[in-house]
């Protein structure tokens, strides 16, 4: 597991804990994957209800509030597989303080 994935797990666990229904997967290009569940964030590459894929830079910008996740999706910077409504919920969780 890379330091980058460790950083995501540390950042996303408190944001996701108790707030994610089902399973969401974040694919961080060239670094790995993070699974989000109601228990928080963990490394892994299991099946998920929704998959969000982007570069590390795009995910970090979404987390910091510098990038609107909907605009990232519309511009092709953020890819979504699965239910788009579910992806929007996951994105809102990522952008909340």
C-alpha positions in Angstrom: 0.0 0.0 0.0 1.3 3.4 -0.9 1.6 6.5 1.2 -1.0 8.1 -1.1 -3.5 5.4 -0.3 -2.7 5.7 3.4 -3.5 9.4 3.2 -6.8 8.7 1.5 -7.8 6.2 4.2 -6.9 8.6 7.0 -8.8 11.5 5.4 -11.8 9.5 4.2 -12.5 7.2 7.2 -14.1 9.9 9.4 -16.0 11.3 6.4 -17.5 7.9 5.3 -18.0 6.3 8.7 -21.8 5.8 9.2 -22.6 7.7 6.1 -22.1 5.4 3.1 -24.8 3.0 2.2 -23.5 -0.1 0.4 -19.9 0.0 -1.0 -18.2 2.6 -3.0 -14.8 2.3 -4.7 -12.4 5.1 -5.5 -9.8 4.2 -8.1 -6.9 6.6 -7.8 -5.0 6.3 -11.2 -1.5 4.9 -10.9 -1.8 4.5 -7.1 -4.5 2.0 -6.2 -8.0 1.8 -4.8 -9.9 2.7 -1.7 -13.1 1.1 -0.6 -15.7 3.1 1.3 -18.3 1.5 3.5 -20.3 2.5 6.6 -17.2 1.4 8.6 -15.0 4.0 6.9 -12.2 3.7 4.3 -9.9 0.7 3.7 -7.6 -0.4 1.0 -9.0 -3.0 -1.4 -10.3 -3.8 -4.8 -13.6 -5.6 -4.2 -16.9 -5.3 -6.1 -18.8 -2.1 -5.4 -22.1 -0.5 -6.0 -20.5 2.6 -7.5 -17.0 3.2 -8.7 -15.4 6.7 -9.1 -12.1 6.9 -11.0 -9.8 9.9 -11.3 -6.3 11.0 -10.9 -4.8 11.7 -7.5 -4.9 15.4 -8.4 -8.6 15.4 -9.2 -9.5 13.5 -6.0 -7.4 15.8 -3.9 -9.0 18.9 -5.5 -12.4 17.5 -4.8 -11.5 16.8 -1.2 -10.1 20.3 -0.7 -13.1 21.9 -2.3 -11.0 23.3 -5.2 -12.8 21.0 -7.7 -16.6 20.6 -8.0 -17.2 16.8 -8.4 -20.1 17.4 -10.8 -17.9 19.6 -13.0 -15.1 17.0 -12.8 -17.6 14.4 -14.1 -19.0 16.6 -16.8 -15.5 17.5 -18.1 -14.4 13.8 -18.1 -11.9 14.2 -15.2 -14.0 11.9 -13.0 -15.4 8.7 -14.3 -18.4 7.0 -12.8 -19.5 3.3 -13.1 -22.8 2.4 -11.6 -25.6 4.6 -10.2 -24.9 8.3 -10.9 -27.2 9.3 -8.0 -25.1 7.1 -5.6 -22.0 8.7 -7.0 -23.4 12.2 -6.3 -24.0 11.1 -2.7 -20.5 9.8 -2.3 -19.2 13.0 -3.9 -21.1 15.1 -1.4 -19.6 13.1 1.5 -16.1 13.7 0.0 -16.6 17.4 -0.2 -18.0 18.0 3.3 -15.7 19.2 6.0 
